[in-house]
Amino acid sequence: MRPAPVELRRVRYRGLITPSAINSWRGSREEGAKFTARQLHIMRLDGIDPDSVAVIEVRSVATAREWEHRPGEPMPVYVLECPVLGAERRDGRVEVLSPAGHRKLVYRDGSISRPRTKRSSPGRGL
């Protein structure tokens, strides 16, 4: 049985500057702040009160570039507080403001995506 991934809460993000590949789920947060500077800026522009906005905890798996780990061990998971911008959709997703200030759809349970399942196609695997 594989060990459960470590959850990283309030971890100072060690930024990697890659202008062509911005990760929406990373952003710089001041010590003790609830939201990133970019989230606060976008909320201010949209007239959203940071003190009264609904918040959802989104989980994002760390990438190999961000975190060194041993083969076979699960990657750590960042737990990010994101303000909710809209009502739940029919597919169960809600619109949130990512730490980088992007509008993103996530599932109500905080997952960014659902696990993919292998589809069997007729005539394959003969």
MDAnalysis code that builds the backbone (N, CA, C; Angstrom):
import MDAnalysis as mda
import numpy as np

u = mda.Universe.empty(378, n_residues=126, atom_resindex=np.repeat(np.arange(126), 3), trajectory=True)
u.add_TopologyAttr("name", ["N", "CA", "C"] * 126)
u.add_TopologyAttr("resid", np.arange(1, 127))
u.add_TopologyAttr("resname", ["MET", "ARG", "PRO", "ALA", "PRO", "VAL", "GLU", "LEU", "ARG", "ARG", "VAL", "ARG", "TYR", "ARG", "GLY", "LEU", "ILE", "THR", "PRO", "SER", "ALA", "ILE", "ASN", "SER", "TRP", "ARG", "GLY", "SER", "ARG", "GLU", "GLU", "GLY", "ALA", "LYS", "PHE", "THR", "ALA", "ARG", "GLN", "LEU", "HIS", "ILE", "MET", "ARG", "LEU", "ASP", "GLY", "ILE", "ASP", "PRO", "ASP", "SER", "VAL", "ALA", "VAL", "ILE", "GLU", "VAL", "ARG", "SER", "VAL", "ALA", "THR", "ALA", "ARG", "GLU", "TRP", "GLU", "HIS", "ARG", "PRO", "GLY", "GLU", "PRO", "MET", "PRO", "VAL", "TYR", "VAL", "LEU", "GLU", "CYS", "PRO", "VAL", "LEU", "GLY", "ALA", "GLU", "ARG", "ARG", "ASP", "GLY", "ARG", "VAL", "GLU", "VAL", "LEU", "SER", "PRO", "ALA", "GLY", "HIS", "ARG", "LYS", "LEU", "VAL", "TYR", "ARG", "ASP", "GLY", "SER", "ILE", "SER", "ARG", "PRO", "ARG", "THR", "LYS", "ARG", "SER", "SER", "PRO", "GLY", "ARG", "GLY", "LEU"])
u.atoms.positions = np.array([
    [0.844, -1.178, 0.000],
    [0.000, 0.000, 0.000],
    [0.889, 1.240, 0.000],
    [0.569, 2.181, -0.875],
    [1.367, 3.400, -0.997],
    [1.042, 4.366, 0.137],
    [2.049, 5.081, 0.634],
    [1.782, 6.070, 1.686],
    [0.974, 7.240, 1.139],
    [0.207, 7.851, 2.011],
    [-0.607, 9.009, 1.609],
    [0.299, 10.206, 1.355],
    [-0.079, 11.077, 0.396],
    [0.744, 12.262, 0.138],
    [0.704, 13.235, 1.311],
    [1.780, 13.955, 1.493],
    [1.882, 14.969, 2.539],
    [1.149, 16.215, 2.059],
    [0.318, 16.801, 2.925],
    [-0.382, 18.038, 2.572],
    [0.439, 19.226, 3.044],
    [0.696, 20.153, 2.138],
    [1.474, 21.347, 2.451],
    [0.526, 22.527, 2.614],
    [0.441, 23.049, 3.810],
    [-0.424, 24.189, 4.082],
    [0.443, 25.386, 4.436],
    [0.097, 26.530, 3.855],
    [0.798, 27.780, 4.165],
    [2.308, 27.670, 3.912],
    [2.681, 26.958, 2.881],
    [4.095, 26.819, 2.536],
    [4.491, 27.981, 1.647],
    [5.632, 28.561, 1.931],
    [6.129, 29.652, 1.097],
    [6.528, 29.061, -0.243],
    [5.931, 29.540, -1.307],
    [6.178, 28.999, -2.636],
    [7.543, 29.417, -3.132],
    [8.341, 28.444, -3.502],
    [9.663, 28.699, -4.063],
    [9.459, 28.883, -5.560],
    [9.349, 30.125, -5.978],
    [8.978, 30.444, -7.349],
    [9.988, 30.020, -8.391],
    [9.479, 29.544, -9.485],
    [10.284, 29.216, -10.646],
    [9.845, 30.158, -11.754],
    [10.757, 30.941, -12.269],
    [10.387, 31.927, -13.277],
    [10.396, 31.275, -14.648],
    [9.211, 31.071, -15.177],
    [9.024, 30.511, -16.502],
    [7.866, 31.266, -17.135],
    [8.113, 32.419, -17.728],
    [7.028, 33.245, -18.248],
    [6.119, 32.546, -19.251],
    [6.640, 31.578, -19.987],
    [5.820, 30.910, -20.993],
    [4.986, 29.776, -20.414],
    [5.221, 29.401, -19.177],
    [4.491, 28.287, -18.570],
    [4.078, 28.644, -17.149],
    [3.183, 29.603, -17.021],
    [2.733, 30.047, -15.703],
    [1.807, 28.994, -15.105],
    [2.049, 28.614, -13.872],
    [1.199, 27.664, -13.175],
    [0.125, 28.456, -12.434],
    [-1.119, 28.274, -12.827],
    [-2.236, 28.999, -12.212],
    [-2.382, 28.710, -10.728],
    [-1.878, 27.577, -10.289],
    [-2.089, 27.151, -8.914],
    [-0.956, 27.527, -7.980],
    [-0.090, 28.444, -8.413],
    [0.979, 28.922, -7.549],
    [0.933, 30.436, -7.487],
    [1.337, 30.992, -6.376],
    [1.353, 32.435, -6.207],
    [2.025, 32.794, -4.897],
    [2.515, 34.013, -4.790],
    [3.213, 34.420, -3.571],
    [2.224, 34.980, -2.558],
    [2.383, 34.541, -1.329],
    [1.500, 34.950, -0.237],
    [2.361, 35.531, 0.872],
    [1.948, 36.670, 1.384],
    [2.659, 37.264, 2.524],
    [2.449, 36.385, 3.752],
    [3.390, 36.417, 4.655],
    [3.294, 35.636, 5.890],
    [1.998, 35.968, 6.630],
    [1.188, 34.954, 6.918],
    [-0.055, 35.134, 7.649],
    [-1.237, 35.600, 6.822],
    [-1.043, 35.867, 5.536],
    [-2.140, 36.332, 4.676],
    [-3.008, 35.156, 4.232],
    [-4.296, 35.416, 4.073],
    [-5.228, 34.382, 3.644],
    [-5.157, 34.166, 2.137],
    [-4.960, 35.255, 1.380],
    [-4.933, 35.186, -0.080],
    [-3.612, 35.718, -0.617],
    [-3.309, 35.363, -1.865],
    [-2.103, 35.882, -2.512],
    [-2.345, 37.329, -2.935],
    [-1.262, 38.029, -3.228],
    [-1.371, 39.427, -3.669],
    [-2.188, 39.520, -4.953],
    [-2.023, 38.564, -5.850],
    [-2.754, 38.579, -7.126],
    [-4.252, 38.333, -6.901],
    [-4.601, 37.424, -6.006],
    [-6.013, 37.190, -5.689],
    [-6.642, 38.455, -5.117],
    [-5.944, 39.107, -4.186],
    [-6.466, 40.339, -3.583],
    [-6.646, 41.430, -4.628],
    [-5.704, 41.538, -5.557],
    [-5.791, 42.550, -6.613],
    [-7.021, 42.312, -7.496],
    [-7.226, 41.081, -7.932],
    [-8.370, 40.760, -8.796],
    [-9.682, 40.960, -8.036],
    [-9.737, 40.566, -6.767],
    [-10.962, 40.758, -5.978],
    [-11.269, 42.244, -5.823],
    [-10.238, 43.049, -5.630],
    [-10.429, 44.500, -5.522],
    [-10.998, 45.061, -6.829],
    [-10.454, 44.617, -7.968],
    [-10.944, 45.081, -9.276],
    [-12.396, 44.677, -9.515],
    [-12.768, 43.478, -9.049],
    [-14.128, 42.969, -9.250],
    [-15.105, 43.388, -8.155],
    [-14.635, 44.149, -7.170],
    [-15.509, 44.613, -6.096],
    [-15.922, 43.516, -5.130],
    [-15.068, 42.535, -4.919],
    [-15.358, 41.424, -4.010],
    [-14.673, 41.695, -2.672],
    [-15.428, 41.541, -1.582],
    [-14.888, 41.759, -0.240],
    [-14.125, 40.510, 0.214],
    [-12.805, 40.594, 0.403],
    [-12.018, 39.424, 0.809],
    [-12.419, 38.846, 2.167],
    [-13.003, 39.666, 3.034],
    [-13.373, 39.191, 4.368],
    [-14.660, 38.376, 4.375],
    [-15.530, 38.575, 3.370],
    [-16.817, 37.886, 3.384],
    [-16.998, 36.888, 2.239],
    [-15.998, 36.740, 1.378],
    [-16.123, 35.828, 0.243],
    [-16.021, 34.373, 0.719],
    [-16.807, 33.492, 0.078],
    [-16.727, 32.060, 0.384],
    [-15.383, 31.523, -0.099],
    [-14.825, 30.575, 0.648],
    [-13.502, 30.034, 0.331],
    [-13.589, 28.517, 0.201],
    [-12.834, 27.981, -0.743],
    [-12.752, 26.535, -0.911],
    [-11.275, 26.150, -0.882],
    [-10.955, 25.021, -0.248],
    [-9.577, 24.533, -0.227],
    [-9.356, 23.663, -1.457],
    [-8.447, 24.087, -2.314],
    [-8.133, 23.362, -3.542],
    [-6.814, 22.631, -3.330],
    [-6.753, 21.392, -3.810],
    [-5.540, 20.591, -3.677],
    [-4.848, 20.468, -5.027],
    [-3.552, 20.785, -5.037],
    [-2.748, 20.732, -6.256],
    [-1.466, 19.957, -5.970],
    [-1.230, 18.920, -6.737],
    [-0.038, 18.091, -6.547],
    [1.201, 18.877, -6.969],
    [2.235, 18.831, -6.138],
    [3.499, 19.503, -6.463],
    [4.117, 18.852, -7.693],
    [4.805, 19.645, -8.487],
    [5.460, 19.109, -9.680],
    [6.888, 18.688, -9.342],
    [7.482, 17.896, -10.207],
    [8.852, 17.429, -9.990],
    [9.835, 18.596, -9.964],
    [9.527, 19.680, -10.670],
    [10.403, 20.855, -10.667],
    [10.365, 21.582, -9.328],
    [9.262, 21.452, -8.610],
    [9.098, 22.174, -7.347],
    [9.607, 21.395, -6.140],
    [9.567, 20.085, -6.227],
    [9.782, 19.281, -5.037],
    [10.643, 18.073, -5.368],
    [11.654, 17.834, -4.558],
    [12.473, 16.642, -4.742],
    [11.869, 15.524, -3.900],
    [11.720, 14.368, -4.494],
    [11.180, 13.239, -3.754],
    [11.812, 11.948, -4.265],
    [11.680, 10.895, -3.479],
    [12.224, 9.599, -3.869],
    [11.247, 8.894, -4.804],
    [11.755, 8.135, -5.750],
    [10.868, 7.376, -6.641],
    [9.970, 6.444, -5.837],
    [8.721, 6.366, -6.229],
    [7.758, 5.515, -5.538],
    [6.990, 6.216, -4.439],
    [7.502, 7.339, -3.953],
    [6.781, 8.100, -2.932],
    [5.799, 9.041, -3.613],
    [4.646, 9.269, -3.004],
    [3.701, 10.211, -3.612],
    [4.221, 11.645, -3.509],
    [3.884, 12.446, -4.493],
    [4.277, 13.856, -4.467],
    [3.471, 14.573, -3.390],
    [4.060, 15.564, -2.724],
    [3.300, 16.361, -1.762],
    [2.168, 17.114, -2.464],
    [1.169, 17.477, -1.707],
    [0.000, 18.175, -2.245],
    [-0.095, 19.550, -1.599],
    [-0.147, 20.598, -2.418],
    [-0.376, 21.949, -1.908],
    [-1.864, 22.095, -1.607],
    [-2.203, 22.649, -0.445],
    [-3.588, 22.962, -0.095],
    [-3.715, 24.476, -0.187],
    [-4.544, 24.943, -1.123],
    [-4.632, 26.367, -1.445],
    [-6.018, 26.910, -1.127],
    [-6.081, 28.057, -0.475],
    [-7.367, 28.701, -0.204],
    [-7.711, 29.590, -1.391],
    [-8.847, 29.300, -2.023],
    [-9.261, 30.062, -3.201],
    [-10.660, 30.626, -2.988],
    [-10.864, 31.920, -3.295],
    [-12.197, 32.499, -3.182],
    [-13.124, 31.943, -4.262],
    [-14.362, 31.652, -3.867],
    [-15.371, 31.145, -4.803],
    [-16.013, 32.338, -5.502],
    [-16.069, 32.291, -6.834],
    [-16.601, 33.414, -7.608],
    [-18.008, 33.185, -8.140],
    [-18.449, 31.948, -8.189],
    [-19.765, 31.692, -8.763],
    [-20.452, 30.511, -8.117],
    [-21.699, 30.302, -8.521],
    [-22.495, 29.199, -7.998],
    [-22.030, 27.880, -8.618],
    [-22.415, 26.790, -7.987],
    [-22.062, 25.467, -8.493],
    [-22.771, 25.203, -9.814],
    [-22.050, 24.625, -10.757],
    [-22.609, 24.298, -12.072],
    [-23.230, 22.909, -12.038],
    [-23.920, 22.561, -13.122],
    [-24.569, 21.253, -13.187],
    [-23.581, 20.090, -13.106],
    [-22.365, 20.311, -13.583],
    [-21.372, 19.230, -13.555],
    [-20.652, 19.138, -12.207],
    [-21.063, 19.941, -11.225],
    [-20.490, 19.869, -9.881],
    [-19.264, 20.732, -9.667],
    [-18.910, 21.561, -10.648],
    [-17.734, 22.423, -10.500],
    [-18.153, 23.841, -10.131],
    [-17.235, 24.560, -9.498],
    [-17.455, 25.961, -9.140],
    [-16.293, 26.784, -9.685],
    [-16.547, 28.067, -9.950],
    [-15.497, 28.958, -10.432],
    [-14.790, 29.575, -9.235],
    [-13.458, 29.474, -9.229],
    [-12.648, 30.039, -8.154],
    [-11.572, 30.936, -8.750],
    [-10.943, 31.697, -7.881],
    [-9.823, 32.547, -8.273],
    [-8.544, 31.852, -7.807],
    [-7.732, 31.401, -8.753],
    [-6.506, 30.663, -8.414],
    [-5.483, 31.608, -7.779],
    [-4.465, 31.069, -7.104],
    [-3.445, 31.924, -6.486],
    [-2.741, 32.862, -7.465],
    [-2.683, 32.495, -8.746],
    [-2.053, 33.362, -9.752],
    [-3.032, 34.401, -10.286],
    [-4.284, 34.382, -9.804],
    [-5.275, 35.371, -10.227],
    [-6.095, 34.965, -11.433],
    [-6.063, 33.682, -11.805],
    [-6.834, 33.195, -12.949],
    [-8.165, 32.613, -12.483],
    [-9.195, 32.785, -13.304],
    [-10.496, 32.175, -13.018],
    [-10.446, 30.727, -13.487],
    [-10.687, 29.798, -12.569],
    [-10.585, 28.376, -12.875],
    [-11.797, 27.633, -12.338],
    [-12.124, 26.511, -12.967],
    [-13.201, 25.650, -12.503],
    [-12.603, 24.480, -11.729],
    [-13.121, 24.240, -10.532],
    [-12.689, 23.108, -9.710],
    [-13.930, 22.399, -9.193],
    [-13.758, 21.164, -8.736],
    [-14.875, 20.424, -8.164],
    [-15.118, 20.878, -6.727],
    [-16.334, 20.709, -6.260],
    [-16.761, 21.176, -4.938],
    [-15.882, 20.596, -3.823],
    [-15.326, 19.403, -4.029],
    [-14.483, 18.787, -3.000],
    [-13.052, 19.326, -3.003],
    [-12.743, 20.269, -3.905],
    [-11.427, 20.893, -3.944],
    [-10.455, 20.272, -4.924],
    [-10.895, 19.242, -5.648],
    [-9.981, 18.634, -6.625],
    [-10.031, 19.409, -7.939],
    [-8.878, 19.501, -8.588],
    [-8.765, 20.250, -9.837],
    [-9.313, 19.441, -10.998],
    [-9.097, 18.128, -10.961],
    [-9.599, 17.264, -12.031],
    [-9.999, 15.924, -11.442],
    [-10.669, 15.148, -12.225],
    [-11.066, 13.804, -11.829],
    [-10.062, 12.812, -12.403],
    [-9.844, 11.694, -11.699],
    [-8.929, 10.683, -12.244],
    [-9.450, 10.174, -13.582],
    [-8.531, 9.980, -14.495],
    [-8.918, 9.467, -15.808],
    [-9.056, 7.958, -15.734],
    [-10.045, 7.445, -16.446],
    [-10.221, 6.001, -16.516],
    [-9.915, 5.553, -17.931],
    [-9.381, 4.357, -18.035],
    [-9.060, 3.818, -19.346],
    [-10.345, 3.376, -20.021],
    [-10.552, 3.854, -21.232],
    [-11.732, 3.436, -21.984],
    [-11.347, 2.275, -22.885],
    [-12.187, 1.268, -22.883],
    [-11.922, 0.165, -23.808],
    [-12.617, 0.483, -25.120],
    [-11.930, 0.219, -26.186],
    [-12.533, 0.467, -27.491],
    [-12.651, -0.860, -28.224],
    [-13.760, -1.053, -28.948],
    [-13.976, -2.321, -29.650],
    [-12.872, -2.573, -30.676],
    [-12.442, -3.828, -30.740],
    [-11.453, -4.199, -31.741],
    [-10.021, -3.966, -31.317],
    [-9.812, -3.439, -30.125],
    [-8.443, -3.181, -29.652],
    [-8.014, -4.320, -28.723],
    [-6.752, -4.538, -28.672],
    [-6.218, -5.538, -27.753],
    [-6.400, -6.966, -28.216],
    [-6.560, -7.177, -29.503],
    [-6.720, -8.544, -30.004],
    [-5.402, -9.247, -30.088],
])
